[in-house]
Amino acid sequence: MVYKFLKNYFEKNVYPFHMPGHKRNSEFFPQHLPLFDLTEISGTDNLSAPQGIILEFQKALASVYDTEYTLFCVNGATGCLLSSISYAAQRGGVLVARNCHKAVFNGIILSGAEHKFIVPAATSFGFAGEVFSTEVVAALDNFPDCAAVIITSPTYEGIVSNIEEIATEVHKRGKILIVDEAHGAHFVFSAVFPRSAVQCGADIVINSLHKTLPVLGQCACVHLSKRIDFEKFRRLMNFYQTSSPSYMLMAQTDYVIQKLIREPFRFENYTQMLLSFREEIKHLKNLRLFDARLYDKSKLTFCYSALPNAENILCEKFGVQIETSNNQRLIAMTSPADTASGFEKLKRGLYFIDGLARPPENTDFTFSASIMIKSMKDAFFAEKEEIQRENAAGRTSADFITPYPPGIPIIVPGEVFTEEVLEKIPLNYKLLVCEKR
């Protein structure tokens, strides 16, 4: 069934403005790639303890990202995040931005780390903004047992925090900074984009290579500064990564990275097309292209109102599949595998739906003040009761409620269901709460 659906979908020739970043562009796939699906035989090295070709591959990645150590992961950014939180938890608690991906909170549950939240700034368009260094400083001062700070930059919508300022404050207090830079693997390849978290002084930086580079799904890497004990971290990675890694994934990633280094014109052509496109759609009347003080221009985030079916219209009428949409915004993801004809298709589609939408309405967004009754770990493993949404006010959540995309929980285990939280949950939803009554 999976094969049949995907084959039929591929034959429709829909242009992808979504991850993975290879966009099915054959220029980024070596010939005979399926034949590279091998195992650990003589000469192929071992990802768990590399000493040969995989070690050289990781050193090449570290050189590209200008970092001390880089480890490759075939379990996506999730495996890197779980390893990072386990590493931090051996030293103390963690300060975590409330707009982090669910994988970060899973890591807190698995490690049992004490945690406190940092609340990101609000935007006027219904999603979280950057994390300010002042908020980090205040949180650190109130949590002396904290060992690490974990933030997401860029966000799913493309907002970047001032990592250099945050890293300075974190390091002053002897802590480490972990940055989930899953959507920023392309930053180091062009000055059009923000500086990478590695360049800004973060200690552990996770890149989901497949999101914004022309790489196959599941490919990720984690960069470590000199402040991190490399051997301890490497051993933790083996806890969360399969012992049967895909050589096909490693080979295609190696091929793409070397191609981008040898052929810098690919990023030059891409960024030219991208910047030209952003100029060409400035005349839209109702769709507003989001921008911010620090922003990743590869993300095309459009804000509007009263247009619930933008994604379907773009796909069915214009043959363009975007990353996501709802009644307030849509996101199209770009990469160096994009083409001029793809951008032209998207432009025509956007001008069409611009006539169907209304201008964006200001929607102040913030995460509710978190009322934690239990630790995430205790709540997740507690005895549970399933109840209707209308009976949940004041009860303690025993599970996550996580819209995908972008994978940021509305509520995490241990948090109390407030009226503000319940407003974001459909009326017919059943909820898991702690402790039967």
N, C-alpha and C positions, 0 to 999 in steps of 0.2 A: 504493500500500500504506500509506503513512504517513497519507494523508488518511482512508482507510477505517478504519484502526485508531482514530485520534483521534476520528472521528465516532462510532464505536460506543462508545468509552469515555465520551465526553461524554454520550451518551444514557443511560448507566447512572446519571447524577446522583450520582456519588461526591463527597463533600465533601472539599476539599483542605486538609489541614494541612501543606502543603509549599510551597516557593517555586514560582513567583513570588508575591509578596505581594498581587496583585490578586484572587486567589482566584476568578477568573472572575466577579466581582461587577460587573454592568453599570453600577452607579452611578459607576464610575471610568473609564468609556470614553465619550469624546465621540461624538456622533452622526456617522455617515458617516466614521469613522476611516480605513477603507481608501482613501478618496478622497484622503487627505492624503499618499499615497505618491508624492511628487514628486521632482524633482531640482533642481540649482542653476539655476533660471531667474530672471528679473528679479524682484528683491524678496525671494527666499527666503534670501538670504545663503549663506555657505559655512562649514561647520564647521571646515575647515582653517585659515581666516584670517577669522574672523567680524568684521563691522563693522556689522551691522544687527540683525535680529530675534534671531539666535542669540547675538550678543554680549549683548543685553539679557536673554535667557533665562539666560545664564551669570551675569550680574551679579545676577539675582534669586536664583539658587541660592546665590551667595556671601553674599547678605544673610541668607538663611534659616539658613545654617550659620555665620554670623558669622566669615567668613574673608576674607583679603585677595583671593585669586583662586580661582575655581572653573572647571574645564574639564569639559565634558560628554563622555562617551565612549559610542559605540554598540558597542564591542567588549568590553563587560563590564569587570569589575575587572581582568581579565588585561591589557588594553591599558594601563591606568593603572599597574599594577605593573611591567610591562616598561619603561615610560617612566621610572618612579621609580628603578629600579635602574640603568638606563643613565645617568641624571643623576648618581647618586651615584658610579658607577664612574669618572667623569671626574676625580674628586678623590682617589680612593684605594680601599681595600678596604671590605668590608661585614661587619658582625656581624649574623648572621641567626639568629633563634630556630628551633630544629630542628622546631617544629611548624607552620612556615609552609606555605602552599599550594604545590603543585608549580609554579605560575606564577612564584613568587619564585625558585625554583631554576633554572627556565628562563631567567629574566632574568640570573642570575649566569653561566650558560653563554654566553648571547648576548653579554654584555658582557665576558666574560673576567675579571671582577673577582676579586681574591683574597678569600677568605672564611674566617671562622671561625664556629663555632656557639655559641649560647647555649642551654643546656638548660633547658626550662621545668620548673616544679615538678611533682611527681607527685600524682595523686589516688588515692584508694583504690578507684576504680570503673573502672579500665581505660582512662583517657584523660588527656591532658596538662592541667595546670592553668595558673596564671598565670606570667608572667615577673616575677621579683622584681628590684627596682632594685639590690640587692646583687650579684646575678649579672651584671647589665649592667656595673656598676662594675668588678668583677673582670675581666670580659672586655675592657673598654676598656683597663684598665691593662696587659693582656698583648698588646694589639694596637695599638700607637701609630700604625700606618699606616692605621687604620680611618678612613673618612670618614663612615660612616652606620651606624645601627642600625635593623634591620627586625624588627618583631614583629607578631603577629596578636592583635588585641583588639577585640571579643570573639572567643573561639574558636567553633568550630562548635557546641559544647555550651553556650555562653553565658557562659563565664568571662572576666572582664575584668581586665586588669592595671592597676596604679596608674600611669597614663600621666603624671600630673603629676610624680611622684617621678622617673620614668625620664627625662622630658624635661629636668628640672633638671640631672640628672647628665650627660646627653649634652651639653647646652649649655655646662656648665662646661668641658668639654674641647674645645669648638669644633667639635663634630660635629653632624650633623642626625639627626632621628628620623623614620622612616617607619613609619606604622601602617596595616596592612591591617585596616581597619574595615569590611570588606565586609558583615558581618552587623549593623552598627550604624547604618544610615542613619536609623533612627527615633529615635535617642537625643535629638536636639535638639527633638523635638516634645512631650515630656512629662517632668516631673520624676520620674515613676515609674521611669524608666530611668536608667542611669548617665550621667554627663557625657560628651560626645563627646570624642574625642581632639583635635579642633580646639580645644575649650574648655580642654583640659588642656595645651596648648602644643606639640603635635606639629607638625612642619614640613611633612610631606606626609602627607595622610590620604586613603585610598581608600574610597569607599562604593559598594557594589553595590546600587544603588537598588531593583532588582527583587526582592531577597531579602526585605526586610522592609517595603517600602512598596508600595502598590497600583499598581505600574508594570510594564510589559511586560519580558520577558526581554531581556538584553543591555544594559540601561540602567545606566550607572554614572557616577560623577564623581570627580574628584580635587581636593582643596583644598590650596592652597599658602600658606605663611606668607611674611612679608616677608624671611625668610632665604633664600628660593629665588628664583633668577633666572627670572622668569616667561617671558621670551621664549625663553630656551634650553630651558626645559621644554616650552613649547608646540610648538617645532619638533621636539623628540623625540617628542611625542605623535603627530605626523603620520607618523612612521616606523611606528607600530604600529596606527594606526587606518585603516580603509578610507577610500578617497577617494570612496566612494559611500555616504555615511551615510543612514540612514533618517529621513526627515522624519516618518514615522508614529510612530517611537519618540520622537523629540524632542517632537512635538506632544502625545502622550499623557502624557509625563512632565511637561511644562509644565502641562497641564490638571490633573493630579493634585496637583502641588505647590501651585498656586494654590488649588485646592479645599480642601486641608488648611489653608492659611493663612486662607482666608475662613470656613471652617466648623470652628473648633476643637473643637466638640462631638463631632466624629468621633473624635478621639483620647481625649476625655474618656469617651465611651461605651465605646470599646474597652478602655481601661485599667480601667474599672469592671468590665466583664465578665471581663477577664483576672484581676484580683485576686480577684473572687468565685469564679471557677473554681478558682484555686489554693487557696482556702480549702475549697471543696467536696470536693476530692479528697485532703484531708489524712487522711481516714479509710481510705484504701487500706492494706491490711495488708502486702502483699508488694512492690508497686511503690513505690519511694521517689522522690519528686520531688527532684531534685538542686538544691542551693543552695550558695552560696559567699559568701565575704567581700565580693567585688565580683562582681555577677552581673546578667545581663540577664534580667529576668522575662518577657520575651516568649517566651523559649525554654522549652519544656516537655520537659525531659530526665528520663526515668524510668529508674531503675536497678533491676535484678532479676537473677534467675538461672533457668536451666532453662526458658526459653520461646523457642524458636528461630523460631516462626512468628507472632509478635505482629502483624506488618504484614498478613499475609494474613487473619488472623482479623478484625481491625478493618475491613478492606476488604470482605470477603465477608459478614460477619454484620451489620455496623453501617453500611456505606456510608461509611466514613471512610478516606481515604488519608493516612498520615502521611509525614513526610520520610524516615525511615529506621529500621531496627531490626536488632538481631542478638540473640544469645543472652543478652546482658547488659544491653541498654538499648534504648530507643526515643526518638526525638525528634519532637515535633510543633511546627511553626512557626506562629506567629500573626501577625496584622497588623491594621491598622484596617479592612480589608475583611471581617473575620470577623463572623459573626452569632451571636445567642444560640442559634438552633437548631443551628448547627454545633458550638458548645461543648457543648450538651446531648447530641448524638450521640457526641461524643468521650468525655464523662463516662460514658455508659452502657457504651461499649465498654471503657473502662479498668477499670470495676468488674467487668466480666465476665472479662477476662483476668487480673485480680488474683487470681482464684480458681484460675487455672491455673499461675501462676508461683510461684517460691520467693523469699524475701528475697534481696537482693544479697549476694554474697560479696566480701569485700575482695580486690582484685586490684591490688597495688602496680604502678604503671605508671611506666616511665621509658624514655626513648630510650637505646639502648645508647651507651656511650662511643664516639664516632665515631673510627674509625681510617681516616684519609684517606691513601691511597698516591699518588693523582694528584689534580690539580685536577679539578673537575667538567667543565670544558670539555675538557681533554685526554682524560679517560676517556670522555666521550660520543662524541668523534670518533675514538677509538682503533680499531685493528683489533680485531674482536670474535670471540668463539667462543661458540656455544650449547652449554650443558652441562646435565646433569640436576642437580636440587637436591642430591642426595646427594653430588655431587662438588664442591660449591661452597665448602665451608669453607676459609677462607684466601685465596680468590680475590677479585679486585677487580671490583666491579660496573661494567658499562659502560652501564647504563640505570637507569631508575627502576622501582620496584615500588610502585604507588600505589593503595591501595583507594579506591574512590569509592562513596558519599561517605565522608570529607570531602575527599579529595584531598591528604592528607599522606603523603609517601613513607615507606615502611618502610626503604628504602635509596635512596641517590642515587648517581649515577655518581662513581666515585673512592673510595667507601667499601668496606671489606672485609666480606665475608660472614662473620660470626661465628656460633657455634652459637646464640646468643641471637636474632640476626636470623633465622636459618633456621627457628627454631621458629615464627615468625609466617607462614611461607610454606607453602602446600599442598604435600604430598609429591610430586605428579605435575607440579610446575611446572618449566618449562625456563627457564634463566637466561642472560643475556648477560654475559660477563666479558671483561676486557681481555686481550690478548696470548695467542695460541695457545701450547699446550705441545706 
